Amino acid sequence: MENEVLDRIKKEYNDISDTLKSNFREIGRLEETLTVKRYNYLKELRSKVQCGEFSKDGDVLDYCLEEYGYGKPRKTNEIWLYMLECPVSQYEEYFNIRLLEQDKSKVVILYTDLENRTKRSIVPKENQEEFESTHRVIYGKSTIFDCYDRYYNARREFFVSCLENGQEEAVQMILTKYPKQTK
């Protein structure tokens, strides 16, 4: 056997033995380096593109919102979108959520935080004025069928404006574009 081959065998043997003895701790150290983190990130991103997950610009924004707190309990600008007004029975049927209200004909209003879709407020109709006087509320169309389209459109406009113009301008833009309706 050539000394070169023996040296390569010895080097490989020692490397594998040391790696097994250290229980692959080196992997953890390497994974913490910026280069490896970036490499793993790019591999994951390429995989998402190849799977069609990012087929349009809006997909990237939706992904980022999910990944960085949208739907997670975080501080928001407390802008509430008036989603819909309906009897308790219709709300329970539509959302498959039981409210504790005994009177199923009682009317409630659903508001959803613009930045956090899991943050909702169900307000009895008789408390609407109080809620809206103490919160920033925006409106759009008002049928049960378009409330989610309206919500996601307003949300997208808000976050695009945040990215392009900053948060303060985005808040002013959304409050101006979807003003509180007067009766």
mmCIF file of the C-alpha atoms, coordinates in Angstrom:
data_MODEL
# 
_entry.id   MODEL 
# 
loop_
_atom_site.group_PDB 
_atom_site.id 
_atom_site.type_symbol 
_atom_site.label_atom_id 
_atom_site.label_alt_id 
_atom_site.label_comp_id 
_atom_site.label_asym_id 
_atom_site.label_entity_id 
_atom_site.label_seq_id 
_atom_site.pdbx_PDB_ins_code 
_atom_site.Cartn_x 
_atom_site.Cartn_y 
_atom_site.Cartn_z 
_atom_site.occupancy 
_atom_site.B_iso_or_equiv 
_atom_site.pdbx_formal_charge 
_atom_site.auth_seq_id 
_atom_site.auth_comp_id 
_atom_site.auth_asym_id 
_atom_site.auth_atom_id 
_atom_site.pdbx_PDB_model_num 
ATOM 1   C CA . MET A 1 1   ? 0.000   0.000  0.000  1.00 0.00 ? 1   MET A CA 1 
ATOM 2   C CA . GLU A 1 2   ? 1.245   3.436  -0.790 1.00 0.00 ? 2   GLU A CA 1 
ATOM 3   C CA . ASN A 1 3   ? 1.959   5.744  2.129  1.00 0.00 ? 3   ASN A CA 1 
ATOM 4   C CA . GLU A 1 4   ? -0.383  8.335  0.595  1.00 0.00 ? 4   GLU A CA 1 
ATOM 5   C CA . VAL A 1 5   ? -3.302  5.902  0.694  1.00 0.00 ? 5   VAL A CA 1 
ATOM 6   C CA . LEU A 1 6   ? -2.456  4.800  4.227  1.00 0.00 ? 6   LEU A CA 1 
ATOM 7   C CA . ASP A 1 7   ? -2.304  8.445  5.342  1.00 0.00 ? 7   ASP A CA 1 
ATOM 8   C CA . ARG A 1 8   ? -5.752  9.152  3.821  1.00 0.00 ? 8   ARG A CA 1 
ATOM 9   C CA . ILE A 1 9   ? -7.217  6.041  5.502  1.00 0.00 ? 9   ILE A CA 1 
ATOM 10  C CA . LYS A 1 10  ? -5.681  7.033  8.843  1.00 0.00 ? 10  LYS A CA 1 
ATOM 11  C CA . LYS A 1 11  ? -6.944  10.632 8.513  1.00 0.00 ? 11  LYS A CA 1 
ATOM 12  C CA . GLU A 1 12  ? -10.468 9.498  7.582  1.00 0.00 ? 12  GLU A CA 1 
ATOM 13  C CA . TYR A 1 13  ? -10.514 6.878  10.355 1.00 0.00 ? 13  TYR A CA 1 
ATOM 14  C CA . ASN A 1 14  ? -9.422  9.390  12.992 1.00 0.00 ? 14  ASN A CA 1 
ATOM 15  C CA . ASP A 1 15  ? -11.899 12.010 11.745 1.00 0.00 ? 15  ASP A CA 1 
ATOM 16  C CA . ILE A 1 16  ? -14.837 9.597  11.849 1.00 0.00 ? 16  ILE A CA 1 
ATOM 17  C CA . SER A 1 17  ? -13.798 8.221  15.252 1.00 0.00 ? 17  SER A CA 1 
ATOM 18  C CA . ASP A 1 18  ? -13.425 11.697 16.753 1.00 0.00 ? 18  ASP A CA 1 
ATOM 19  C CA . THR A 1 19  ? -16.757 12.800 15.284 1.00 0.00 ? 19  THR A CA 1 
ATOM 20  C CA . LEU A 1 20  ? -18.563 9.783  16.720 1.00 0.00 ? 20  LEU A CA 1 
ATOM 21  C CA . LYS A 1 21  ? -16.910 10.264 20.134 1.00 0.00 ? 21  LYS A CA 1 
ATOM 22  C CA . SER A 1 22  ? -17.961 13.918 20.227 1.00 0.00 ? 22  SER A CA 1 
ATOM 23  C CA . ASN A 1 23  ? -21.530 12.940 19.281 1.00 0.00 ? 23  ASN A CA 1 
ATOM 24  C CA . PHE A 1 24  ? -21.475 15.275 16.245 1.00 0.00 ? 24  PHE A CA 1 
ATOM 25  C CA . ARG A 1 25  ? -21.056 18.448 18.374 1.00 0.00 ? 25  ARG A CA 1 
ATOM 26  C CA . GLU A 1 26  ? -19.187 20.016 15.490 1.00 0.00 ? 26  GLU A CA 1 
ATOM 27  C CA . ILE A 1 27  ? -22.431 20.103 13.483 1.00 0.00 ? 27  ILE A CA 1 
ATOM 28  C CA . GLY A 1 28  ? -23.995 22.377 16.095 1.00 0.00 ? 28  GLY A CA 1 
ATOM 29  C CA . ARG A 1 29  ? -21.003 24.699 16.066 1.00 0.00 ? 29  ARG A CA 1 
ATOM 30  C CA . LEU A 1 30  ? -21.000 24.849 12.273 1.00 0.00 ? 30  LEU A CA 1 
ATOM 31  C CA . GLU A 1 31  ? -24.764 25.450 12.102 1.00 0.00 ? 31  GLU A CA 1 
ATOM 32  C CA . GLU A 1 32  ? -24.291 28.567 14.222 1.00 0.00 ? 32  GLU A CA 1 
ATOM 33  C CA . THR A 1 33  ? -21.899 30.183 11.756 1.00 0.00 ? 33  THR A CA 1 
ATOM 34  C CA . LEU A 1 34  ? -23.344 32.908 9.536  1.00 0.00 ? 34  LEU A CA 1 
ATOM 35  C CA . THR A 1 35  ? -22.201 31.183 6.354  1.00 0.00 ? 35  THR A CA 1 
ATOM 36  C CA . VAL A 1 36  ? -23.977 27.915 7.174  1.00 0.00 ? 36  VAL A CA 1 
ATOM 37  C CA . LYS A 1 37  ? -27.092 29.757 8.369  1.00 0.00 ? 37  LYS A CA 1 
ATOM 38  C CA . ARG A 1 38  ? -27.220 31.662 5.093  1.00 0.00 ? 38  ARG A CA 1 
ATOM 39  C CA . TYR A 1 39  ? -26.631 28.462 3.103  1.00 0.00 ? 39  TYR A CA 1 
ATOM 40  C CA . ASN A 1 40  ? -29.499 26.670 4.888  1.00 0.00 ? 40  ASN A CA 1 
ATOM 41  C CA . TYR A 1 41  ? -31.756 29.690 4.418  1.00 0.00 ? 41  TYR A CA 1 
ATOM 42  C CA . LEU A 1 42  ? -31.036 29.817 0.667  1.00 0.00 ? 42  LEU A CA 1 
ATOM 43  C CA . LYS A 1 43  ? -31.636 26.071 0.307  1.00 0.00 ? 43  LYS A CA 1 
ATOM 44  C CA . GLU A 1 44  ? -35.006 26.405 2.057  1.00 0.00 ? 44  GLU A CA 1 
ATOM 45  C CA . LEU A 1 45  ? -35.926 29.430 -0.059 1.00 0.00 ? 45  LEU A CA 1 
ATOM 46  C CA . ARG A 1 46  ? -34.996 27.630 -3.286 1.00 0.00 ? 46  ARG A CA 1 
ATOM 47  C CA . SER A 1 47  ? -37.116 24.669 -2.212 1.00 0.00 ? 47  SER A CA 1 
ATOM 48  C CA . LYS A 1 48  ? -40.113 26.952 -1.565 1.00 0.00 ? 48  LYS A CA 1 
ATOM 49  C CA . VAL A 1 49  ? -39.723 28.536 -5.009 1.00 0.00 ? 49  VAL A CA 1 
ATOM 50  C CA . GLN A 1 50  ? -39.437 25.146 -6.698 1.00 0.00 ? 50  GLN A CA 1 
ATOM 51  C CA . CYS A 1 51  ? -42.592 23.949 -4.903 1.00 0.00 ? 51  CYS A CA 1 
ATOM 52  C CA . GLY A 1 52  ? -44.484 27.018 -6.140 1.00 0.00 ? 52  GLY A CA 1 
ATOM 53  C CA . GLU A 1 53  ? -44.922 28.499 -2.676 1.00 0.00 ? 53  GLU A CA 1 
ATOM 54  C CA . PHE A 1 54  ? -43.662 31.891 -3.883 1.00 0.00 ? 54  PHE A CA 1 
ATOM 55  C CA . SER A 1 55  ? -45.332 32.120 -7.270 1.00 0.00 ? 55  SER A CA 1 
ATOM 56  C CA . LYS A 1 56  ? -46.404 35.758 -6.821 1.00 0.00 ? 56  LYS A CA 1 
ATOM 57  C CA . ASP A 1 57  ? -45.178 38.761 -4.808 1.00 0.00 ? 57  ASP A CA 1 
ATOM 58  C CA . GLY A 1 58  ? -48.078 38.544 -2.382 1.00 0.00 ? 58  GLY A CA 1 
ATOM 59  C CA . ASP A 1 59  ? -46.970 35.050 -1.379 1.00 0.00 ? 59  ASP A CA 1 
ATOM 60  C CA . VAL A 1 60  ? -43.687 36.437 -0.082 1.00 0.00 ? 60  VAL A CA 1 
ATOM 61  C CA . LEU A 1 61  ? -45.474 39.068 2.010  1.00 0.00 ? 61  LEU A CA 1 
ATOM 62  C CA . ASP A 1 62  ? -47.924 36.489 3.394  1.00 0.00 ? 62  ASP A CA 1 
ATOM 63  C CA . TYR A 1 63  ? -45.032 34.195 4.308  1.00 0.00 ? 63  TYR A CA 1 
ATOM 64  C CA . CYS A 1 64  ? -43.172 36.984 6.081  1.00 0.00 ? 64  CYS A CA 1 
ATOM 65  C CA . LEU A 1 65  ? -46.266 38.033 8.017  1.00 0.00 ? 65  LEU A CA 1 
ATOM 66  C CA . GLU A 1 66  ? -46.819 34.475 9.225  1.00 0.00 ? 66  GLU A CA 1 
ATOM 67  C CA . GLU A 1 67  ? -43.163 33.927 10.007 1.00 0.00 ? 67  GLU A CA 1 
ATOM 68  C CA . TYR A 1 68  ? -42.632 37.149 11.956 1.00 0.00 ? 68  TYR A CA 1 
ATOM 69  C CA . GLY A 1 69  ? -45.536 37.461 14.265 1.00 0.00 ? 69  GLY A CA 1 
ATOM 70  C CA . TYR A 1 70  ? -48.712 37.706 12.286 1.00 0.00 ? 70  TYR A CA 1 
ATOM 71  C CA . GLY A 1 71  ? -51.122 35.604 14.275 1.00 0.00 ? 71  GLY A CA 1 
ATOM 72  C CA . LYS A 1 72  ? -48.758 35.490 17.230 1.00 0.00 ? 72  LYS A CA 1 
ATOM 73  C CA . PRO A 1 73  ? -49.470 37.592 20.293 1.00 0.00 ? 73  PRO A CA 1 
ATOM 74  C CA . ARG A 1 74  ? -47.449 40.742 19.750 1.00 0.00 ? 74  ARG A CA 1 
ATOM 75  C CA . LYS A 1 75  ? -47.941 44.449 20.221 1.00 0.00 ? 75  LYS A CA 1 
ATOM 76  C CA . THR A 1 76  ? -49.884 46.026 17.364 1.00 0.00 ? 76  THR A CA 1 
ATOM 77  C CA . ASN A 1 77  ? -51.051 49.510 16.398 1.00 0.00 ? 77  ASN A CA 1 
ATOM 78  C CA . GLU A 1 78  ? -54.511 48.531 17.685 1.00 0.00 ? 78  GLU A CA 1 
ATOM 79  C CA . ILE A 1 79  ? -56.328 49.214 14.435 1.00 0.00 ? 79  ILE A CA 1 
ATOM 80  C CA . TRP A 1 80  ? -59.529 47.195 14.364 1.00 0.00 ? 80  TRP A CA 1 
ATOM 81  C CA . LEU A 1 81  ? -61.342 46.321 11.182 1.00 0.00 ? 81  LEU A CA 1 
ATOM 82  C CA . TYR A 1 82  ? -65.124 46.166 11.417 1.00 0.00 ? 82  TYR A CA 1 
ATOM 83  C CA . MET A 1 83  ? -65.734 42.699 9.983  1.00 0.00 ? 83  MET A CA 1 
ATOM 84  C CA . LEU A 1 84  ? -69.450 42.110 10.240 1.00 0.00 ? 84  LEU A CA 1 
ATOM 85  C CA . GLU A 1 85  ? -72.616 42.536 12.233 1.00 0.00 ? 85  GLU A CA 1 
ATOM 86  C CA . CYS A 1 86  ? -74.930 39.565 12.691 1.00 0.00 ? 86  CYS A CA 1 
ATOM 87  C CA . PRO A 1 87  ? -77.130 37.678 15.147 1.00 0.00 ? 87  PRO A CA 1 
ATOM 88  C CA . VAL A 1 88  ? -75.349 35.375 17.599 1.00 0.00 ? 88  VAL A CA 1 
ATOM 89  C CA . SER A 1 89  ? -76.871 32.319 15.903 1.00 0.00 ? 89  SER A CA 1 
ATOM 90  C CA . GLN A 1 90  ? -75.470 33.342 12.496 1.00 0.00 ? 90  GLN A CA 1 
ATOM 91  C CA . TYR A 1 91  ? -72.062 34.088 14.012 1.00 0.00 ? 91  TYR A CA 1 
ATOM 92  C CA . GLU A 1 92  ? -71.961 30.664 15.685 1.00 0.00 ? 92  GLU A CA 1 
ATOM 93  C CA . GLU A 1 93  ? -72.951 28.948 12.449 1.00 0.00 ? 93  GLU A CA 1 
ATOM 94  C CA . TYR A 1 94  ? -70.581 30.935 10.247 1.00 0.00 ? 94  TYR A CA 1 
ATOM 95  C CA . PHE A 1 95  ? -67.505 30.623 12.484 1.00 0.00 ? 95  PHE A CA 1 
ATOM 96  C CA . ASN A 1 96  ? -68.390 27.339 14.186 1.00 0.00 ? 96  ASN A CA 1 
ATOM 97  C CA . ILE A 1 97  ? -67.764 28.973 17.569 1.00 0.00 ? 97  ILE A CA 1 
ATOM 98  C CA . ARG A 1 98  ? -70.266 28.855 20.400 1.00 0.00 ? 98  ARG A CA 1 
ATOM 99  C CA . LEU A 1 99  ? -70.861 32.106 22.248 1.00 0.00 ? 99  LEU A CA 1 
ATOM 100 C CA . LEU A 1 100 ? -72.204 32.014 25.777 1.00 0.00 ? 100 LEU A CA 1 
ATOM 101 C CA . GLU A 1 101 ? -75.031 34.347 24.863 1.00 0.00 ? 101 GLU A CA 1 
ATOM 102 C CA . GLN A 1 102 ? -78.446 32.797 25.608 1.00 0.00 ? 102 GLN A CA 1 
ATOM 103 C CA . ASP A 1 103 ? -80.391 35.060 23.258 1.00 0.00 ? 103 ASP A CA 1 
ATOM 104 C CA . LYS A 1 104 ? -79.428 33.741 19.800 1.00 0.00 ? 104 LYS A CA 1 
ATOM 105 C CA . SER A 1 105 ? -81.169 36.649 18.076 1.00 0.00 ? 105 SER A CA 1 
ATOM 106 C CA . LYS A 1 106 ? -79.000 39.199 19.876 1.00 0.00 ? 106 LYS A CA 1 
ATOM 107 C CA . VAL A 1 107 ? -76.787 41.096 17.408 1.00 0.00 ? 107 VAL A CA 1 
ATOM 108 C CA . VAL A 1 108 ? -73.007 41.147 17.796 1.00 0.00 ? 108 VAL A CA 1 
ATOM 109 C CA . ILE A 1 109 ? -70.234 42.866 15.855 1.00 0.00 ? 109 ILE A CA 1 
ATOM 110 C CA . LEU A 1 110 ? -66.946 41.202 15.044 1.00 0.00 ? 110 LEU A CA 1 
ATOM 111 C CA . TYR A 1 111 ? -63.788 43.304 14.934 1.00 0.00 ? 111 TYR A CA 1 
ATOM 112 C CA . THR A 1 112 ? -60.364 41.889 14.024 1.00 0.00 ? 112 THR A CA 1 
ATOM 113 C CA . ASP A 1 113 ? -57.012 43.506 14.729 1.00 0.00 ? 113 ASP A CA 1 
ATOM 114 C CA . LEU A 1 114 ? -55.488 44.498 11.390 1.00 0.00 ? 114 LEU A CA 1 
ATOM 115 C CA . GLU A 1 115 ? -52.028 43.224 12.272 1.00 0.00 ? 115 GLU A CA 1 
ATOM 116 C CA . ASN A 1 116 ? -52.992 40.075 14.166 1.00 0.00 ? 116 ASN A CA 1 
ATOM 117 C CA . ARG A 1 117 ? -55.794 38.008 12.678 1.00 0.00 ? 117 ARG A CA 1 
ATOM 118 C CA . THR A 1 118 ? -56.142 35.908 15.842 1.00 0.00 ? 118 THR A CA 1 
ATOM 119 C CA . LYS A 1 119 ? -56.923 38.993 17.916 1.00 0.00 ? 119 LYS A CA 1 
ATOM 120 C CA . ARG A 1 120 ? -60.689 39.480 17.699 1.00 0.00 ? 120 ARG A CA 1 
ATOM 121 C CA . SER A 1 121 ? -63.292 41.306 19.644 1.00 0.00 ? 121 SER A CA 1 
ATOM 122 C CA . ILE A 1 122 ? -66.955 40.299 19.632 1.00 0.00 ? 122 ILE A CA 1 
ATOM 123 C CA . VAL A 1 123 ? -68.975 43.256 20.803 1.00 0.00 ? 123 VAL A CA 1 
ATOM 124 C CA . PRO A 1 124 ? -72.729 43.303 21.493 1.00 0.00 ? 124 PRO A CA 1 
ATOM 125 C CA . LYS A 1 125 ? -74.428 45.777 19.151 1.00 0.00 ? 125 LYS A CA 1 
ATOM 126 C CA . GLU A 1 126 ? -75.490 47.925 22.092 1.00 0.00 ? 126 GLU A CA 1 
ATOM 127 C CA . ASN A 1 127 ? -71.787 48.404 23.022 1.00 0.00 ? 127 ASN A CA 1 
ATOM 128 C CA . GLN A 1 128 ? -70.638 49.322 19.503 1.00 0.00 ? 128 GLN A CA 1 
ATOM 129 C CA . GLU A 1 129 ? -70.469 53.066 20.134 1.00 0.00 ? 129 GLU A CA 1 
ATOM 130 C CA . GLU A 1 130 ? -68.433 52.581 23.303 1.00 0.00 ? 130 GLU A CA 1 
ATOM 131 C CA . PHE A 1 131 ? -65.982 50.198 21.590 1.00 0.00 ? 131 PHE A CA 1 
ATOM 132 C CA . GLU A 1 132 ? -65.530 52.459 18.575 1.00 0.00 ? 132 GLU A CA 1 
ATOM 133 C CA . SER A 1 133 ? -65.051 55.571 20.693 1.00 0.00 ? 133 SER A CA 1 
ATOM 134 C CA . THR A 1 134 ? -62.153 53.937 22.539 1.00 0.00 ? 134 THR A CA 1 
ATOM 135 C CA . HIS A 1 135 ? -60.519 52.097 19.603 1.00 0.00 ? 135 HIS A CA 1 
ATOM 136 C CA . ARG A 1 136 ? -59.290 52.963 16.122 1.00 0.00 ? 136 ARG A CA 1 
ATOM 137 C CA . VAL A 1 137 ? -61.781 51.251 13.815 1.00 0.00 ? 137 VAL A CA 1 
ATOM 138 C CA . ILE A 1 138 ? -61.658 51.064 10.037 1.00 0.00 ? 138 ILE A CA 1 
ATOM 139 C CA . TYR A 1 139 ? -64.371 49.952 7.643  1.00 0.00 ? 139 TYR A CA 1 
ATOM 140 C CA . GLY A 1 140 ? -64.741 48.644 4.164  1.00 0.00 ? 140 GLY A CA 1 
ATOM 141 C CA . LYS A 1 141 ? -67.682 46.829 2.623  1.00 0.00 ? 141 LYS A CA 1 
ATOM 142 C CA . SER A 1 142 ? -70.154 45.295 4.974  1.00 0.00 ? 142 SER A CA 1 
ATOM 143 C CA . THR A 1 143 ? -71.500 41.913 3.900  1.00 0.00 ? 143 THR A CA 1 
ATOM 144 C CA . ILE A 1 144 ? -70.644 38.606 5.514  1.00 0.00 ? 144 ILE A CA 1 
ATOM 145 C CA . PHE A 1 145 ? -69.400 37.311 2.175  1.00 0.00 ? 145 PHE A CA 1 
ATOM 146 C CA . ASP A 1 146 ? -66.702 39.908 1.598  1.00 0.00 ? 146 ASP A CA 1 
ATOM 147 C CA . CYS A 1 147 ? -65.453 40.558 5.135  1.00 0.00 ? 147 CYS A CA 1 
ATOM 148 C CA . TYR A 1 148 ? -62.360 38.379 4.783  1.00 0.00 ? 148 TYR A CA 1 
ATOM 149 C CA . ASP A 1 149 ? -61.443 39.717 1.336  1.00 0.00 ? 149 ASP A CA 1 
ATOM 150 C CA . ARG A 1 150 ? -61.738 43.202 2.764  1.00 0.00 ? 150 ARG A CA 1 
ATOM 151 C CA . TYR A 1 151 ? -59.661 42.266 5.790  1.00 0.00 ? 151 TYR A CA 1 
ATOM 152 C CA . TYR A 1 152 ? -56.833 40.703 3.779  1.00 0.00 ? 152 TYR A CA 1 
ATOM 153 C CA . ASN A 1 153 ? -56.834 43.559 1.241  1.00 0.00 ? 153 ASN A CA 1 
ATOM 154 C CA . ALA A 1 154 ? -56.603 46.174 3.997  1.00 0.00 ? 154 ALA A CA 1 
ATOM 155 C CA . ARG A 1 155 ? -53.951 44.125 5.801  1.00 0.00 ? 155 ARG A CA 1 
ATOM 156 C CA . ARG A 1 156 ? -51.880 43.778 2.613  1.00 0.00 ? 156 ARG A CA 1 
ATOM 157 C CA . GLU A 1 157 ? -52.147 47.532 1.875  1.00 0.00 ? 157 GLU A CA 1 
ATOM 158 C CA . PHE A 1 158 ? -51.120 48.325 5.439  1.00 0.00 ? 158 PHE A CA 1 
ATOM 159 C CA . PHE A 1 159 ? -48.035 46.106 5.422  1.00 0.00 ? 159 PHE A CA 1 
ATOM 160 C CA . VAL A 1 160 ? -46.950 47.126 1.926  1.00 0.00 ? 160 VAL A CA 1 
ATOM 161 C CA . SER A 1 161 ? -47.190 50.743 3.071  1.00 0.00 ? 161 SER A CA 1 
ATOM 162 C CA . CYS A 1 162 ? -45.206 49.869 6.224  1.00 0.00 ? 162 CYS A CA 1 
ATOM 163 C CA . LEU A 1 163 ? -42.449 48.380 4.086  1.00 0.00 ? 163 LEU A CA 1 
ATOM 164 C CA . GLU A 1 164 ? -42.385 51.287 1.635  1.00 0.00 ? 164 GLU A CA 1 
ATOM 165 C CA . ASN A 1 165 ? -43.157 54.298 3.848  1.00 0.00 ? 165 ASN A CA 1 
ATOM 166 C CA . GLY A 1 166 ? -42.733 53.263 7.472  1.00 0.00 ? 166 GLY A CA 1 
ATOM 167 C CA . GLN A 1 167 ? -45.206 52.360 10.142 1.00 0.00 ? 167 GLN A CA 1 
ATOM 168 C CA . GLU A 1 168 ? -46.433 55.841 11.056 1.00 0.00 ? 168 GLU A CA 1 
ATOM 169 C CA . GLU A 1 169 ? -47.334 56.707 7.462  1.00 0.00 ? 169 GLU A CA 1 
ATOM 170 C CA . ALA A 1 170 ? -48.985 53.308 7.007  1.00 0.00 ? 170 ALA A CA 1 
ATOM 171 C CA . VAL A 1 171 ? -51.197 53.882 10.046 1.00 0.00 ? 171 VAL A CA 1 
ATOM 172 C CA . GLN A 1 172 ? -52.288 57.279 8.723  1.00 0.00 ? 172 GLN A CA 1 
ATOM 173 C CA . MET A 1 173 ? -52.866 55.895 5.225  1.00 0.00 ? 173 MET A CA 1 
ATOM 174 C CA . ILE A 1 174 ? -55.066 53.028 6.412  1.00 0.00 ? 174 ILE A CA 1 
ATOM 175 C CA . LEU A 1 175 ? -57.067 55.203 8.807  1.00 0.00 ? 175 LEU A CA 1 
ATOM 176 C CA . THR A 1 176 ? -57.695 57.685 5.977  1.00 0.00 ? 176 THR A CA 1 
ATOM 177 C CA . LYS A 1 177 ? -58.482 55.103 3.308  1.00 0.00 ? 177 LYS A CA 1 
ATOM 178 C CA . TYR A 1 178 ? -60.964 53.132 5.435  1.00 0.00 ? 178 TYR A CA 1 
ATOM 179 C CA . PRO A 1 179 ? -62.519 55.780 7.666  1.00 0.00 ? 179 PRO A CA 1 
ATOM 180 C CA . LYS A 1 180 ? -64.980 55.076 10.442 1.00 0.00 ? 180 LYS A CA 1 
ATOM 181 C CA . GLN A 1 181 ? -68.454 55.266 8.994  1.00 0.00 ? 181 GLN A CA 1 
ATOM 182 C CA . THR A 1 182 ? -70.976 57.712 10.366 1.00 0.00 ? 182 THR A CA 1 
ATOM 183 C CA . LYS A 1 183 ? -74.580 56.744 10.648 1.00 0.00 ? 183 LYS A CA 1 
# 
